[in-house]
Amino acid sequence: MSIEAAKSAPESHRPSHRPGLAALTLGALGVVFGDIGTSPLYAIQTVFTADGHAVGTSPDEVYGVISLVFWAITLIVSVKYVTFILRADNGGEGGIMALTALVQKLSFKSARTKVILVALGIFGASLFYGDGMITPAISVLSAVEGLKVAAPGLSSLVVPATIAVLVLLFAIQRYGTTLVGNLFGPVMAVWFLILATAGGFEVANHPAIFQALSPLYGLRFIVDHGMIAFVALASVVLAVTGAEALYADMGHFGRSPIHRAWFFMVFPALTLNYLGQGSLILRSPSAVANPFFLMLPGWAQIPMVVLATIATVIASQAVISGAFSVTRQAVQLGFLPHLTIRHTSEHEVGQVYAPVINWGLFGAVVALVVGFGSSAALASAYGVAVTATFVLNTVLFLAVARNLMRKPIWLVALGAVVFLTTEIAFFAANLTKVVHGGWLPLLVAFTIFTILITWQRGRQIVTPNRTALEGPLRAFVDEVDAMDPPVHRVDGTAVFLNANIETTPLALRANVEHNHTLHKNVVILSVVVERVPTVPESERCAFDDLGHSDDGITHLTARFGFQDEPNIPQVLRLAAQHPDAGEIHGLRVDEVSYFLSRMTIIRTDTPGMRRWRKKLFLAISNNASSPVVYFGLPSDRCVIMGAQVSV
């Protein structure tokens, strides 16, 4: 069952023509499982080749490592994400920002509890950007490194070839995932079949490796090898990188296709491949140099490098697209200013492109490839972000399970013990790698987190100051109606955008006070972003009676979900057909004039934020995209009027 928020979501929230279950399952293979599906390229190799704490190749050690990998995948992915967390959807959408939106709806005995949980959710979203930097770098680099096995003479080309692939990957983002989306599912289906086949052949040579599926081997490995086993957990967790994508991309495919794809193909294929790598290491200990590619016969290695590169591009695509989606949700929820975000599909609302995020990630990814030089070195920086996100997701989910899903306290406590004990152990192990690169995703996360909470806090200060300048809307309309001589009315329709439903748009006030004119039809439009992913068109528009409908002054509220595109001309077309449209019924949207208020924020010494945070808030504000672009307004029909507000 879904949570109450999903239960109450009307059917109109869902696409009217949803692809069949088989098509959705195939699509989920390509988008949802790309990241975790390419983990076999580097996870086992990293465990056995880590500098200073490499694990030996004795049977007990190999069985122990494979056991830990299998049970990490089972507990974190199969049990936590697929079985439980996928049930915690927000109107069908998933991801840590959607989970944070659910937490904001909860009631707690202490207000501080909610503040802390929301802050944890925002920090988890911030960690996602670190993941978005490292995943393309380590995935593509590990695939191209197959050249070292298949053609050692080309080893010097690994980094240049990786950068070339990344340039192409980020360059095509502007065209959207539709460009290659139809290929994702079939390619990844072939990928998982090859993973299973390669692992299966190797397992057939050493069937005893199936003993590693027993958790006793993993526990014995931890008990017998102490610190080495503890540090090895930091590499073992690389096998579950990408688990967050199962939840984040749920809105695109639904719970059932993800569930089926995981249990019927992905989980068995990964298990066989990891067992096969363990079997190979037992048979030939030198294979720890690259057990994934050395499982293959020589003739298959070059083709596998090509296929692995394609698979890692697909895996990277999912993470990059996720970063775009997280950015849009952060904007809609008020943690970032308006940024240029373009929709790349006429049919899929979730397909968006954020140029600033795209090229920022590209610069960071290339720097990581050049700076670290190999996937093994980069692995040290990877686990911290992944494991911290796991812990934060679990904490938020347990809060939602108890307070919104009304699960019994004993079940929530059991989940806390099982999941948090496992994930905190993985996180603690990765802290040992902070000085070797693990500091990087933490630095990125703290930077993004500071930006998000600074913007939110700045808005909390600026909004009351702006409200005071704007004044009450109803009082202003009464004042205009009582003017003697009356204000001059000109032909046409003017739309004044305003964030606050109760106050007067500054552009409207300035137009009356300085120009002494008013259009015959005036629409005061307020945009409200609800804490749900989508709002159906039937509930998009609401008219408010200002008591002066006969004077052609109308107030319109447009409601959007945080996954919706706030396109104002489309809203006006809907509003013109609304039964309460009144004077604007049948409005010709292409003849409307739009008036916007531009705020110039002035930094003062008033308390509320530290000086450096005020400077940061101003810098963010100055780099926000134009509301003309954000709201889809025609630039040749917009009038922008300025005002100053203090922070």
N, C-alpha and C positions, 0 to 999 in steps of 0.2 A: 504494500500500500504506500501511497505517497503521503506527504505531510498535508496538513489542512490547507495550506496555501495553494497547493496543487489541486486539492479536491474542489476548492471553490472556483478554480479558474474556469471560465466559460469555454464551451467548445470552440467559439470563434477565435480563441487564442491560438488554435492549432491550424496548420495548413490544411486547406480543403482537399488538396490532391497530394497525399503523402505516398512516396514510393512504396513498393511491396517490401515485405520483411526480408526477403532474400537480397534485394538490391541494397537495402539499408545495411544489412549485415556485411555485404561485400564492401560498401562504402566505409563502414567503420573499420574494416581491416586496413584500409589505406590511410585514414586520417587519425583514428584514435590510437592504433597500436604501432604506428611507425616508430616512435621513440623507444618504447620498451622492446619492440621487435628487433632493434639493431643493437641492443645491449650485449648480446653474445659476442659481438666483434671485439669487445675490450674488457668485459667484466672479469672473466676467469684469468685472462692474461695478466691483468693488473694485480690480482691476488698473489700470483706466484712470482711476479717480477718486481714488486714494490721495493724501492731502495731502503736498505737497512732493516726491514721487517718482512722480507719475502718468506713465504711459507714453503716448507720442504715438499718433496714429492713422494714421501712414503705412503703406503696404502691408507694408514690411519688419517694422515693429513689430507690426502685427496678426497677420501670418503667424507671427512669432516667438512671440508669446504663445499663440496657439492651438496651435502645435506643442508648446510646453512643457506645456500643459494635457493634450493628448492623450498625450504620452509619460509624463507623471507618472501618469496613470490606467493606462496600459499596464504600466509597470514595477511600480508599487506595488500596484495592485489585481489586474490580470490575471495578472501573472507571480508576484509575491511571495506575495500572499494566496491567490488562487484556485488557482494551480498548485502552490505549495509548502507554505505554512504550514497550509492546511486539512488536509494529511496528518498534521500533528503534533497529533493529538487524544489526549486522556486518557480512555480508555474511552468515546469518542464525544463528549466535551465539549471545548469550546474556550474561548478567552479567556485573558487574561494571567495570571489566577490559576491556571487549569488548567495553563498552560505553566510557571508557577513551581512547581507541585506536581510536574511532571515533572522539573524541574531538581533538586528536593530528593532525587530517587531516584538521581541520577547520582553517580559516584565520580570524584574528581579527585585529581591528585597533591598538590595543596595544598588544605587545608581552607578556607583563606581564599578560594579561587576560588569555592567553592560559596556561602560567606557573601555575597560580593559580588554574585554572580548572583541569589541569592534577594532581596537588598536591592534590586537593580535591578527585579526583578519586582514587589515590594511598592510601590516608587515609581511604577512604571507603572500599577498598580491605583489608586494615589492620584491620578495624573493623570486617570484616568477620571472621577473626581468633578468635576474642573474642567471636563471635557468635558460632563458631565451638567448643569452649570450653564449653560454658554454655548450649547449646541446648541438648547435650547428657546427661549432668548432671541433668538438671531440668526435662527433659522429662522422662527419665527412673526412676528417683527418685519419680516423681509424680505418675507414674503408680504403682510402687511397694508399695507406700504409701496406696494403696487401701487395703492392708492387715490390716491397722489400723481400717478400717470399717468392713471388712469381717471377720477378725480373730484377734481381739485386743490382744490376748495373744501372737501373733507373731510380735508385734510392734518392739521389739528389733532387729528383723532380717532385718528391712527395709534397713539400710545402708549396712550391709554385702551382702545382696541379690543384691542390686543395683550394688555394686562393682563387684560381680561375673558376672552379666549380661554384664557390661562394659568390663571386661576382655575378655569375649567371643567375644563381638562386635569388639573390636580392633584387636584381634588375627586373625579374619577371613578376615581382610582387604586385606591381601597379596594375597588372592585368587580372589579378585575382586567381584563386585556386581553380576556377572553372577551366582555365587554360589547359591544365594537366590533370584535373580532378577525375576525369573518366578513366585515366590510366592507373590511378593510385591503387584502387582495390585489386584489380587483376595482378598488378606487379607485386603487391605485398602478399597476395595469395600464393604466387609462385615462390616468393621469398620464404614464406613459412613452410611450404612443402619441401623446399630444398634444405631448410634447417632441420626438419624432421628426418629427411632421408639421409643426410650426411651423418647426423647423430645416430640414427638407427643402425646404419652399417657398422659404425665404430662400436656401438653397444653390443652388437651381435658377436664381435670378436672378444668381448669381455663382459658377459652377462652378469658377472658378480657385482658390477657397478650399481645394479639396482638396489643393493644393500644400502647405498647412500641415501635412499629415500626415507630411511628410518631416522627420526629425530635424535635417536640415541647417539649416532655418530657425530652429529653437530654438537651436542652437549658434551660428549667425551672430548672432542677437539678443544672446546673452550676450557674445560677443566684441566686438561693435560698440558696445554700450551700457553696458558696465562696471557702475558702481554702481547705475544705475537698473534694469538687468536683475537684478542681485543682489537688490535690495530687492523687485522684482516677484515673485521666487520666493516671498516670504512670502504673497502673495495668490494665486499660482498653486496653491499647495498646498491652498487652500480647496476646490478641485475634487475632492479625494480625502478630505475629511472624511467620516467614517462607514465608512471601509474596515475599521476594527477590528471593526465589527459583523458583518462577514462571518464572522469567526473566533469572536467571542464568542457568536453565536447558532447556531453549528453544531450544537450538541446538540439544538436544537429541530427541525431540518429535515434534517440530514445533508449530506454533502459534495456528492452528486450534484445535488440540487435547487438548491443555491446556484450550483453550477457552470453548470447549464443556464440558470437565470434570468439570470445575469450575461452569458454569451456570446450568448444568443439574443435578449435583449430590452434589458437595462439598458445594457450597454456600447454597442451600436449607437445606442440612443436618446440617450444622453449625448453621444456623438461627433457625431451630426447636430445636436444642439441647440447645442453649443459652436461647431461650424462655422458654423451659421446666425447666431449672435451676432457672430462675426467678420465674416461677409459683410455683415451690417447695418451694422456700424461702418464698414466700408470704403465702403459706399454713402451712409451718413449719419453722419458723425463725431459729431454732437450726440447720437446714440443712446447714447453711453457713460453718460448719466445713468441709464438703466435698460434695457439692451439686451434683457433677458428679456421684459419686458412690451411694449416697443415693437416687437418682432417680430410681435405679434398685431394684427389689425385692431381698430379702436375698439370694435365691437360685442362682441368677445370678451374685452375686458380685465376688465370687472367679473366675469363668470362665472369667468375665470381667477384673479382675486383670491380668490374663494370656494374654488375647487378647490385653489389653492396653499396657502391657510390650512389646509384639511383635510389636505393632504399633509404640511405641516410639523408639524401635530399628530401625525400618524402617525409622522413621523421622530422627534419629541420623545419619543413614547411608547416607542419602542424604546430610546432612551438612558436614560430614567428607569427602565424595567424592568431594563435592564442594571445600573444602579446598585444596584437591589434585589438582583439576583443576585450582584454582586460583594460586597456587604455580607454576604450569607448565606455565601458561600464563605470570606470573611475570618473570620467567626465560627467556622465549622466547622474551619478550619485553625489556629485559636488566635491570630489577630491582633486580634480584637475580643472583648469579653465577650458574654454572651448578650443579644441585643436582641429586642424584640418583632417577630417576622416571621410574617406570616399567609399561609397558602396560600389563593389566591383561586379555585382550580379543583379539583374532585374528581378530575379526570382527568390534568391536566398538572402534574407535579411542579415544573416550572420557573417556574410562575406564582406569584410571591410578592409580598407588599406589606410594606414596612417603614415604619411611620408616621413615625418620627423622621427617616429619610432623606428621605421624601416632602416633609414640610413644611419641613425644612431647605433642600432644593433649591428649593422654591417661594419662600421668602423671598429666597434668593440670586438667583434668576432675575428676580424682580420688581425687585430692587435694580439689577440689570444693565440692565434695560430703561429704568428711570427715569434711572439714572446716565449711560448712554451715549446713549440717545435715538434712535439710528439703527443699522441693520445695518452701514453702512460704518464707523462709529466702533467698533462692537463687534468687527468683523473683526480689528482690531489685537490683540485679546486672544485670538483663537481659535487661530491657527496654532501657537503655542508648545506648547500641550498636545498637539495632534494630532501634530506632528512629533517631539516627544520620545517619545511612545508608539510611533511607528513605529520609531524607533531602538532602543528597549528591546526591543520585540518581535523585531526582527531579531537582536539580540545573543543573546537567550535561545533563539530558534529555531536559530541556528547551533550553539550549545552542545548542544542536543538532537539536531540532525542529525548532529553528529560523534560524540557519546558514546552516544546511545541508538539512533539509526537507522543508525549505522555507515556514514555516507556518507564517501567518500574525501576526504582533506584538500584536494586540488586543487579539488574541487567546492565545498567549504565556503569556501575562500579566494576562489574566483570569485564566490560569492554575497556574501561580505563586501565585495568591491571594488565590485560593481555596486550592491547595495542600500544599503550604508552610505555610499558616496560620494554617492549621490543624496539620501538622507534627511538626512545631516549637512549637506549644502548647504542644504536646505530649513530645517532647524532653525537654522542659523547666520543665514540671512536673517531668520527670525522674531525672532531675538534683537535685531535692530535696532528692533523694535517693543515691547521690554520696557517702556520708559518711557512708551509710549502706551497701555498697557493689558495688554501681554503679561505684566506682573508678576503679574496677578491669578490665572491658573491655576497659575503656579509657587508663589505664596503658599498657595493652596488645597492643592496637592499636598504641599508641605513640611509643612503643618499636619497633613494626614491621615496622611502618612508618619510623623511624630513620634508621633502617637497610636497607630498600628499597632505600631511597634517598641517603644514604651514599654510597651504592654500585654503584648506578647510577653516583653520582658525582665522585667517585674514578675512575670509568671507563673513565669518561670524561677527567680526568687528565692523567691517564696511557696510554690511546690510542695514543695521540700525541707523547709521549715519546717512545712508542714502534714503532710507525711509523717512527720516526727519526732513530731508530736503524736498522729497516728493509730496508729502502731505496726503491727507485722506482723499480718496478718489471721489466718493459721493459728495463730499463738501465742495470739491472743485467743480463738479458737474452742476451742482446747485448754483454755485457762484456764476458760472458761465451763463446759465439759463436766466439769471436775474440781472445780467448786465444791461445798462442803459446808457447809451444806445447799445443795441444787441451787437454781438460780434458778427463780423462780415462772413457769410457762408459762400463758399465757392463750389462749383460742380465737381462731382467725382467722389471717390471713396478713399479714405486714408486709414491705414492700419498702424497703430502705435503699439510697439512691443514693450511689455513691461514684465519684470520678474515677479513682482508682488501683486497679488490679486486685489489687495485693499488700498493700494496707493496710486498716485497719479504719475503717469509717465513724464519724466522731465522734459522730453521732447514735446509733449502735448502742452505742458505748462508754458514752455518757452515760446511755442508757436502762437499761443493765445496772447501772452503778455507782450511779446516783441513784434509779432507780425499782425496781431489783431484780426486773424482770419481762422476759419475752421471749415473743413469740408462738409458737404451736406450729409454725407454718411461717414461716421467715425466708428471704427472698430478698435476697441482697446483689448489687446490680445495678451493673455498671460499663459505661459507654458509651465506645466507642472509635470515633473518626472516622478512617477510612482515607484515604489520599491518592489516592483514586479517586473519580469523580463519584457512582457508585451502588454499593450492595451488594445483591445479590438476596436475596429473602426466605428462600430455601433456605439461605443462608449467614449469615443475620442473627444467629442465637442460638448460643451455645456454653456448655455447662455445665462447671464445674470441680469436681473432686472435692476437697472439703476434709477428707475423712476422717470426716465426721460427718453423712452423709446420713440415717442412721437417727434422728438427733436433729432432723430437719426443718430443717437449716441448709444452704442451697443458694447457690452462687455462679453468677451468670449474667452473661455478657459479651454485650452488644449491639453489633454492628458496623454502622456507617453510612458511606456515602460523603459527601463534602462537599456534594453536591447533595440528599441525602436529608433528609426531615423526621424528627427524632429523637422520635417519639411513643412514649412508654413504655407506655401501656395497650395499644397495638397490638402492641408487642414481647411483652408478657406473654401476649396471646392466642396469638401464634405459639409462645411457649415452652411454653404449657400443652399444646400438641399435639405437642411434640417427643418423640422416643423416649427421650431421656435425662432427661425432666422429673421423674421420680421422684415425690416426695411432692406436687408441685404439678401433676401431670397432671390436666387437667380443671378447673383453677383458675377460680373465679368472679371475674373481674377487677373487676366492679362492687362487690365487697365488700372489696377490698384496702385496707389503710392504708399510706400513703406517709410515710416519715421522711426529712427532708432536713437537712443540716448547713449552717447559715448562718455564713459566715466574716466576722468583723469584723476588717478589716486595720488594724494599728497601725503608724504610721510611726516608725522608729527612726533612729539615727545610724550604723547599720552600713553598711559600704561595699557597693558593687554598683551603685548608681544615684545620680545627683546629686539633691540635695534637691528641685529644681523638678520633676524627672521623677517622684519619689515622690509629690509632691503631685498631679501630673497622673494618675498611676496610681490614686490614691485617688479622685480626682474621677470617673474613668471607671468605677471599680468601683461607686461609689455610684449611678451612673446606669444600671447594667446592669439588664436586665429580670429578673423573678422566674423562677427555674428551674421554678416551678409552671407558668407560661405556656409557657416554652421547650420543656419536655418534654411538654406536653399533659396535665398531671395534673389530676384533679378537685380543686378547691381545698377542698371540704368534707371530703375524706378525707386531707388532708395535715397532718403535724405537723412543725414546724420547730424545731430545737434549735441554739443558738448556741455559738460558740467564737471565740477570738481568735488571730490569727496575725500575725507581724511581717513587715515588708518593709524 
